Amino acid sequence: MIMFERLPTAPTSQELIDRAFRRAKKKAGKKKKRDEPMLQIAGNILSDNLANLVGKYPSFEAVPSFYRDLVDAEVGVDDMRIHLSRVGWASKQIKIVAREHLTKMRKSQDKAVLRRAAFGRMASITRAIGPDLVFLNDSRKKLRKMPTVDPDLPTIIVAGYPNVGKSSFLIRVTGARPEIAEYPFTTQGIGVGHFSCRNQRYQVVDTPGLLDRPLSRRNDIELKAVAALHHLPGVVLYILDPSEYCGFPLDEQLALLEDIRSWLDLPILAVANKKDLVGYPDADLSMATQTGEGIIEVLGRLIEILEHTERDDPDA
């Protein structure tokens, strides 16, 4: 997501201290009265760098709910706020220390002593937020890998056990290989594709590692990541493989379908795939992703559900 791709690298506390003091010494030059400019420059560099770092993070109140839940699952929104708050506090404290010592220096004959004392206090403040800077840098690496899912586009979320035909459906509908986007707690990444119908753009999301096993098998953090799907304006296409060539018995597939229905508050369309091999009349619809049979009917029903859901949504 763009707002996370632009997050800056957080320097370590020692890198920041070395940079500020080195530049202050260089810019002040070899003038006799250089203690005041050195303090002013060092204080500005430290304070401004920390303030700019905090300012590059978006307000999590303004982040779409889908992404806010992912951030909470991946790094913890409350933890992020605490660490950003501490860095913001350090920026203000360093500015206060610099201002107080500059005032004292104007009335003192021993400016070097005051400058060194100020440097010591500013360095201590910066070192105190060392763990916060490490947290922000580690979080940045994770947040930059958030999936490129548009939380405002009508979405078809493809679910079901592995090898039932989910990727084949996505390719058939979008006409291209999906973009593979990383997603918290999945090793395969999710597939994202797009298509348009009657001047409306839709996205199709294939969910390997997300909606392919019962909720009871997930840990608390994984549950948060999966729960983010609640916020997408979407419909779930649950694909069954009655032939069981996918390697999972039909009764297990049906049990997973009921499991998803019990907790995911989105409309679900259950479709039997591989109708060219075996029929299954209990599904809502049937198709064969390998031959393309039934794809248009399934897609039409999904679009109908999405349009109906949007009409019923008071916020739409």
C-alpha positions as a Markdown table, in Angstrom:
| # | Residue | x | y | z |
|---|---|---|---|---|
| 1 | Met | 0.0 | 0.0 | 0.0 |
| 2 | Ile | 1.4 | 3.4 | -1.0 |
| 3 | Met | 1.1 | 5.0 | 2.5 |
| 4 | Phe | 3.3 | 2.2 | 3.9 |
| 5 | Glu | 5.7 | 2.0 | 0.9 |
| 6 | Arg | 6.8 | 5.5 | 1.7 |
| 7 | Leu | 7.7 | 4.9 | 5.3 |
| 8 | Pro | 11.3 | 6.1 | 5.9 |
| 9 | Thr | 14.1 | 3.9 | 7.4 |
| 10 | Ala | 14.5 | 4.7 | 11.1 |
| 11 | Pro | 18.2 | 5.2 | 12.0 |
| 12 | Thr | 19.6 | 3.7 | 15.2 |
| 13 | Ser | 20.0 | 6.1 | 18.1 |
| 14 | Gln | 23.8 | 6.0 | 17.7 |
| 15 | Glu | 23.7 | 6.7 | 14.0 |
| 16 | Leu | 21.4 | 9.7 | 14.7 |
| 17 | Ile | 23.7 | 11.1 | 17.4 |
| 18 | Asp | 26.9 | 10.6 | 15.3 |
| 19 | Arg | 25.2 | 12.3 | 12.3 |
| 20 | Ala | 24.0 | 15.3 | 14.3 |
| 21 | Phe | 27.2 | 16.0 | 16.2 |
| 22 | Arg | 29.4 | 15.4 | 13.2 |
| 23 | Arg | 27.4 | 17.8 | 11.0 |
| 24 | Ala | 27.2 | 20.4 | 13.8 |
| 25 | Lys | 31.0 | 20.4 | 14.1 |
| 26 | Lys | 31.5 | 20.6 | 10.4 |
| 27 | Lys | 29.0 | 23.4 | 9.8 |
| 28 | Ala | 30.3 | 25.4 | 12.8 |
| 29 | Gly | 33.8 | 25.3 | 11.4 |
| 30 | Lys | 36.8 | 26.6 | 13.4 |
| 31 | Lys | 35.3 | 29.9 | 14.6 |
| 32 | Lys | 36.1 | 31.0 | 18.1 |
| 33 | Lys | 32.4 | 31.4 | 18.9 |
| 34 | Arg | 31.2 | 28.1 | 17.6 |
| 35 | Asp | 29.6 | 26.5 | 20.7 |
| 36 | Glu | 26.3 | 28.2 | 20.2 |
| 37 | Pro | 25.9 | 27.3 | 16.5 |
| 38 | Met | 27.1 | 23.8 | 17.2 |
| 39 | Leu | 24.4 | 23.4 | 19.8 |
| 40 | Gln | 21.7 | 25.0 | 17.6 |
| 41 | Ile | 22.6 | 22.8 | 14.6 |
| 42 | Ala | 22.9 | 19.5 | 16.6 |
| 43 | Gly | 19.6 | 20.2 | 18.4 |
| 44 | Asn | 17.8 | 21.0 | 15.1 |
| 45 | Ile | 19.1 | 17.9 | 13.4 |
| 46 | Leu | 18.1 | 15.5 | 16.2 |
| 47 | Ser | 14.8 | 17.1 | 16.9 |
| 48 | Asp | 13.8 | 17.5 | 13.2 |
| 49 | Asn | 14.9 | 14.0 | 12.2 |
| 50 | Leu | 12.7 | 12.5 | 15.0 |
| 51 | Ala | 9.8 | 14.7 | 14.3 |
| 52 | Asn | 9.9 | 14.0 | 10.5 |
| 53 | Leu | 10.1 | 10.3 | 11.2 |
| 54 | Val | 6.9 | 10.4 | 13.3 |
| 55 | Gly | 5.2 | 12.7 | 10.7 |
| 56 | Lys | 5.7 | 10.2 | 7.9 |
| 57 | Tyr | 3.5 | 7.6 | 9.6 |
| 58 | Pro | -0.2 | 7.9 | 8.7 |
| 59 | Ser | -2.9 | 8.5 | 11.3 |
| 60 | Phe | -4.2 | 5.1 | 12.0 |
| 61 | Glu | -7.7 | 6.6 | 12.5 |
| 62 | Ala | -7.5 | 7.5 | 8.8 |
| 63 | Val | -6.2 | 4.2 | 7.6 |
| 64 | Pro | -8.9 | 2.0 | 6.0 |
| 65 | Ser | -10.2 | -0.6 | 8.4 |
| 66 | Phe | -8.9 | -3.5 | 6.3 |
| 67 | Tyr | -5.4 | -2.2 | 6.6 |
| 68 | Arg | -5.7 | -1.1 | 10.2 |
| 69 | Asp | -6.6 | -4.7 | 11.2 |
| 70 | Leu | -3.6 | -6.0 | 9.2 |
| 71 | Val | -1.3 | -3.5 | 10.9 |
| 72 | Asp | -2.8 | -4.6 | 14.3 |
| 73 | Ala | -2.1 | -8.2 | 13.4 |
| 74 | Glu | 1.4 | -7.6 | 12.1 |
| 75 | Val | 2.9 | -5.1 | 14.6 |
| 76 | Gly | 0.1 | -3.9 | 16.9 |
| 77 | Val | -1.6 | -0.6 | 16.4 |
| 78 | Asp | -1.5 | 0.3 | 20.1 |
| 79 | Asp | 2.2 | -0.6 | 20.3 |
| 80 | Met | 2.9 | 1.5 | 17.2 |
| 81 | Arg | 1.2 | 4.5 | 18.7 |
| 82 | Ile | 3.2 | 4.1 | 21.9 |
| 83 | His | 6.6 | 3.9 | 20.1 |
| 84 | Leu | 5.7 | 6.9 | 17.8 |
| 85 | Ser | 4.6 | 8.9 | 20.9 |
| 86 | Arg | 7.9 | 8.2 | 22.6 |
| 87 | Val | 9.9 | 9.3 | 19.5 |
| 88 | Gly | 7.7 | 12.5 | 19.3 |
| 89 | Trp | 8.4 | 13.1 | 23.0 |
| 90 | Ala | 12.2 | 12.8 | 22.5 |
| 91 | Ser | 12.0 | 15.3 | 19.6 |
| 92 | Lys | 10.3 | 17.9 | 21.8 |
| 93 | Gln | 12.6 | 17.3 | 24.8 |
| 94 | Ile | 15.7 | 17.7 | 22.7 |
| 95 | Lys | 14.4 | 21.0 | 21.4 |
| 96 | Ile | 13.7 | 22.1 | 25.0 |
| 97 | Val | 17.3 | 21.1 | 26.1 |
| 98 | Ala | 18.9 | 23.0 | 23.2 |
| 99 | Arg | 16.8 | 26.1 | 23.9 |
| 100 | Glu | 17.5 | 26.1 | 27.7 |
| 101 | His | 21.3 | 25.7 | 27.2 |
| 102 | Leu | 21.4 | 28.3 | 24.4 |
| 103 | Thr | 19.8 | 30.8 | 26.8 |
| 104 | Lys | 22.4 | 30.0 | 29.5 |
| 105 | Met | 25.3 | 30.2 | 27.1 |
| 106 | Arg | 24.4 | 33.8 | 26.2 |
| 107 | Lys | 25.1 | 34.8 | 29.8 |
| 108 | Ser | 28.1 | 32.5 | 30.4 |
| 109 | Gln | 31.8 | 32.8 | 29.8 |
| 110 | Asp | 32.3 | 29.1 | 29.7 |
| 111 | Lys | 30.1 | 28.2 | 26.7 |
| 112 | Ala | 32.0 | 25.0 | 25.9 |
| 113 | Val | 31.0 | 23.4 | 29.2 |
| 114 | Leu | 27.3 | 24.2 | 28.6 |
| 115 | Arg | 27.5 | 22.9 | 25.0 |
| 116 | Arg | 29.0 | 19.6 | 26.2 |
| 117 | Ala | 26.4 | 19.3 | 28.9 |
| 118 | Ala | 23.6 | 19.9 | 26.4 |
| 119 | Phe | 25.2 | 17.3 | 24.0 |
| 120 | Gly | 25.2 | 14.8 | 26.8 |
| 121 | Arg | 21.6 | 15.3 | 27.7 |
| 122 | Met | 20.5 | 15.2 | 24.0 |
| 123 | Ala | 22.5 | 12.0 | 23.5 |
| 124 | Ser | 20.9 | 10.4 | 26.6 |
| 125 | Ile | 17.4 | 11.3 | 25.4 |
| 126 | Thr | 18.2 | 9.9 | 21.9 |
| 127 | Arg | 19.6 | 6.7 | 23.4 |
| 128 | Ala | 16.6 | 6.3 | 25.6 |
| 129 | Ile | 14.4 | 5.8 | 22.5 |
| 130 | Gly | 16.8 | 3.4 | 20.9 |
| 131 | Pro | 14.4 | 0.4 | 21.3 |
| 132 | Asp | 11.6 | 2.6 | 19.8 |
| 133 | Leu | 13.6 | 3.3 | 16.7 |
| 134 | Val | 14.4 | -0.4 | 16.3 |
| 135 | Phe | 10.7 | -1.2 | 16.6 |
| 136 | Leu | 9.8 | 1.3 | 14.0 |
| 137 | Asn | 12.4 | 0.1 | 11.6 |
| 138 | Asp | 11.4 | -3.6 | 12.0 |
| 139 | Ser | 7.7 | -2.5 | 11.6 |
| 140 | Arg | 8.5 | -0.6 | 8.4 |
| 141 | Lys | 9.9 | -3.7 | 6.8 |
| 142 | Lys | 6.7 | -5.6 | 7.6 |
| 143 | Leu | 4.3 | -2.8 | 6.7 |
| 144 | Arg | 5.9 | -2.2 | 3.3 |
| 145 | Lys | 4.8 | -5.8 | 2.4 |
| 146 | Met | 1.1 | -5.1 | 3.0 |
| 147 | Pro | -0.9 | -6.6 | 0.1 |
| 148 | Thr | -2.0 | -4.4 | -2.8 |
| 149 | Val | -5.7 | -4.9 | -2.2 |
| 150 | Asp | -7.9 | -1.9 | -2.8 |
| 151 | Pro | -10.2 | -1.8 | 0.3 |
| 152 | Asp | -12.8 | 0.3 | -1.7 |
| 153 | Leu | -13.2 | -1.9 | -4.8 |
| 154 | Pro | -16.0 | -4.6 | -4.9 |
| 155 | Thr | -14.1 | -7.8 | -4.2 |
| 156 | Ile | -14.6 | -11.5 | -5.0 |
| 157 | Ile | -12.7 | -13.4 | -2.3 |
| 158 | Val | -12.0 | -16.9 | -3.5 |
| 159 | Ala | -11.9 | -19.5 | -0.7 |
| 160 | Gly | -11.7 | -23.3 | -0.4 |
| 161 | Tyr | -9.1 | -26.0 | 0.2 |
| 162 | Pro | -5.9 | -26.1 | -1.9 |
| 163 | Asn | -6.1 | -27.5 | -5.4 |
| 164 | Val | -9.9 | -27.0 | -5.8 |
| 165 | Gly | -9.4 | -24.6 | -8.7 |
| 166 | Lys | -9.1 | -21.2 | -7.1 |
| 167 | Ser | -6.2 | -19.9 | -9.1 |
| 168 | Ser | -7.7 | -21.3 | -12.3 |
| 169 | Phe | -10.9 | -19.3 | -11.6 |
| 170 | Leu | -8.9 | -16.1 | -11.0 |
| 171 | Ile | -7.0 | -16.5 | -14.3 |
| 172 | Arg | -10.2 | -17.3 | -16.2 |
| 173 | Val | -12.0 | -14.2 | -15.0 |
| 174 | Thr | -9.1 | -11.7 | -15.1 |
| 175 | Gly | -7.5 | -13.0 | -18.2 |
| 176 | Ala | -4.0 | -12.9 | -16.8 |
| 177 | Arg | -1.8 | -14.4 | -14.1 |
| 178 | Pro | -2.6 | -12.7 | -10.8 |
| 179 | Glu | -0.3 | -10.3 | -9.1 |
| 180 | Ile | 1.2 | -12.1 | -6.1 |
| 181 | Ala | 1.0 | -9.9 | -3.0 |
| 182 | Glu | 2.4 | -10.7 | 0.4 |
| 183 | Tyr | 0.0 | -11.0 | 3.3 |
| 184 | Pro | 0.7 | -11.4 | 7.0 |
| 185 | Phe | 1.2 | -15.0 | 8.2 |
| 186 | Thr | 1.0 | -16.6 | 4.7 |
| 187 | Thr | 4.0 | -18.1 | 3.0 |
| 188 | Gln | 2.5 | -18.2 | -0.5 |
| 189 | Gly | 1.2 | -14.7 | -0.8 |
| 190 | Ile | -2.3 | -13.9 | -2.1 |
| 191 | Gly | -3.2 | -13.6 | -5.7 |
| 192 | Val | -4.9 | -10.3 | -6.8 |
| 193 | Gly | -6.5 | -9.8 | -10.2 |
| 194 | His | -8.9 | -7.3 | -11.8 |
| 195 | Phe | -11.7 | -7.1 | -14.4 |
| 196 | Ser | -14.4 | -4.6 | -15.4 |
| 197 | Cys | -18.0 | -5.1 | -16.1 |
| 198 | Arg | -20.5 | -2.3 | -17.1 |
| 199 | Asn | -18.0 | 0.4 | -16.3 |
| 200 | Gln | -17.4 | -1.0 | -12.8 |
| 201 | Arg | -14.0 | -2.3 | -11.8 |
| 202 | Tyr | -13.8 | -5.4 | -9.6 |
| 203 | Gln | -10.9 | -7.2 | -7.9 |
| 204 | Val | -10.6 | -10.9 | -7.3 |
| 205 | Val | -8.5 | -12.1 | -4.4 |
| 206 | Asp | -7.2 | -15.7 | -4.1 |
| 207 | Thr | -6.5 | -16.6 | -0.5 |
| 208 | Pro | -4.0 | -19.4 | -0.1 |
| 209 | Gly | -3.2 | -19.8 | 3.6 |
| 210 | Leu | -6.2 | -17.7 | 4.7 |
| 211 | Leu | -9.5 | -19.3 | 4.0 |
| 212 | Asp | -8.3 | -22.8 | 3.4 |
| 213 | Arg | -8.5 | -24.4 | 6.9 |
| 214 | Pro | -10.8 | -24.1 | 9.9 |
| 215 | Leu | -10.6 | -21.2 | 12.2 |
| 216 | Ser | -9.9 | -23.5 | 15.2 |
| 217 | Arg | -6.4 | -24.2 | 13.7 |
| 218 | Arg | -5.3 | -20.6 | 13.8 |
| 219 | Asn | -3.5 | -18.7 | 16.5 |
| 220 | Asp | -4.7 | -15.3 | 17.8 |
| 221 | Ile | -2.5 | -13.2 | 15.6 |
| 222 | Glu | -3.5 | -15.2 | 12.5 |
| 223 | Leu | -7.2 | -14.7 | 13.5 |
| 224 | Lys | -6.6 | -10.9 | 13.4 |
| 225 | Ala | -5.1 | -11.1 | 9.9 |
| 226 | Val | -8.0 | -13.2 | 8.6 |
| 227 | Ala | -10.6 | -11.0 | 10.3 |
| 228 | Ala | -9.4 | -8.0 | 8.2 |
| 229 | Leu | -11.4 | -9.6 | 5.3 |
| 230 | His | -14.6 | -8.5 | 7.1 |
| 231 | His | -13.9 | -4.9 | 6.0 |
| 232 | Leu | -13.7 | -5.6 | 2.2 |
| 233 | Pro | -16.9 | -4.8 | 0.2 |
| 234 | Gly | -17.1 | -8.3 | -1.1 |
| 235 | Val | -18.6 | -11.7 | -1.6 |
| 236 | Val | -16.9 | -15.0 | -0.9 |
| 237 | Leu | -16.7 | -17.6 | -3.7 |
| 238 | Tyr | -16.3 | -20.9 | -1.9 |
| 239 | Ile | -15.1 | -23.5 | -4.4 |
| 240 | Leu | -15.8 | -27.2 | -3.8 |
| 241 | Asp | -14.2 | -30.1 | -5.6 |
| 242 | Pro | -16.7 | -33.0 | -5.5 |
| 243 | Ser | -14.3 | -35.2 | -7.4 |
| 244 | Glu | -12.0 | -35.0 | -4.4 |
| 245 | Tyr | -9.0 | -34.9 | -6.7 |
| 246 | Cys | -7.8 | -32.0 | -4.7 |
| 247 | Gly | -6.9 | -34.5 | -1.9 |
| 248 | Phe | -9.6 | -33.4 | 0.6 |
| 249 | Pro | -12.8 | -35.4 | 1.2 |
| 250 | Leu | -16.0 | -33.6 | 0.3 |
| 251 | Asp | -17.3 | -33.8 | 3.8 |
| 252 | Glu | -14.2 | -31.9 | 5.0 |
| 253 | Gln | -14.7 | -29.3 | 2.3 |
| 254 | Leu | -18.3 | -28.8 | 3.4 |
| 255 | Ala | -17.3 | -28.6 | 7.0 |
| 256 | Leu | -14.8 | -25.8 | 6.1 |
| 257 | Leu | -17.6 | -24.0 | 4.2 |
| 258 | Glu | -19.8 | -24.1 | 7.3 |
| 259 | Asp | -16.9 | -23.0 | 9.5 |
| 260 | Ile | -16.4 | -19.9 | 7.3 |
| 261 | Arg | -20.1 | -19.1 | 7.2 |
| 262 | Ser | -20.1 | -19.2 | 11.0 |
| 263 | Trp | -17.7 | -16.3 | 11.5 |
| 264 | Leu | -17.2 | -14.3 | 8.2 |
| 265 | Asp | -19.9 | -11.7 | 7.9 |
| 266 | Leu | -20.0 | -11.6 | 4.1 |
| 267 | Pro | -22.3 | -13.3 | 1.5 |
| 268 | Ile | -21.0 | -16.6 | 0.4 |
| 269 | Leu | -21.6 | -18.4 | -2.9 |
| 270 | Ala | -20.8 | -22.1 | -2.9 |
| 271 | Val | -19.8 | -23.4 | -6.3 |
| 272 | Ala | -18.9 | -26.9 | -7.3 |
| 273 | Asn | -15.9 | -27.1 | -9.7 |
| 274 | Lys | -14.8 | -29.8 | -12.1 |
| 275 | Lys | -18.4 | -30.4 | -13.4 |
| 276 | Asp | -16.7 | -32.0 | -16.4 |
| 277 | Leu | -15.6 | -34.8 | -14.1 |
| 278 | Val | -18.5 | -35.1 | -11.6 |
| 279 | Gly | -21.7 | -33.3 | -10.7 |
| 280 | Tyr | -22.8 | -32.0 | -7.3 |
| 281 | Pro | -26.4 | -30.7 | -7.3 |
| 282 | Asp | -26.3 | -29.4 | -3.7 |
| 283 | Ala | -24.0 | -26.5 | -4.6 |
| 284 | Asp | -25.4 | -23.1 | -5.5 |
| 285 | Leu | -23.8 | -23.3 | -9.0 |
| 286 | Ser | -21.3 | -25.5 | -10.8 |
| 287 | Met | -18.5 | -24.8 | -13.2 |
| 288 | Ala | -15.3 | -26.3 | -14.8 |
| 289 | Thr | -12.4 | -23.9 | -14.6 |
| 290 | Gln | -10.3 | -26.0 | -16.8 |
| 291 | Thr | -12.7 | -25.8 | -19.8 |
| 292 | Gly | -14.4 | -22.5 | -18.8 |
| 293 | Glu | -17.9 | -24.1 | -18.6 |
| 294 | Gly | -20.2 | -22.2 | -16.2 |
| 295 | Ile | -17.7 | -19.4 | -15.5 |
| 296 | Ile | -19.9 | -16.7 | -17.0 |
| 297 | Glu | -22.9 | -17.8 | -15.0 |
| 298 | Val | -20.9 | -17.9 | -11.7 |
| 299 | Leu | -19.4 | -14.5 | -12.4 |
| 300 | Gly | -22.8 | -13.0 | -13.2 |
| 301 | Arg | -24.2 | -14.3 | -9.9 |
| 302 | Leu | -21.3 | -12.9 | -8.0 |
| 303 | Ile | -21.7 | -9.5 | -9.6 |
| 304 | Glu | -25.4 | -9.6 | -8.8 |
| 305 | Ile | -24.6 | -10.3 | -5.1 |
| 306 | Leu | -22.1 | -7.4 | -5.0 |
| 307 | Glu | -24.5 | -5.0 | -6.6 |
| 308 | His | -27.3 | -6.1 | -4.2 |
| 309 | Thr | -25.0 | -5.7 | -1.2 |
| 310 | Glu | -23.9 | -2.2 | -2.3 |
| 311 | Arg | -27.6 | -1.1 | -2.7 |
| 312 | Asp | -28.3 | -2.4 | 0.8 |
| 313 | Asp | -25.2 | -0.7 | 2.3 |
| 314 | Pro | -26.3 | 2.6 | 3.9 |
| 315 | Asp | -22.7 | 3.9 | 3.7 |
| 316 | Ala | -22.3 | 3.0 | 0.0 |
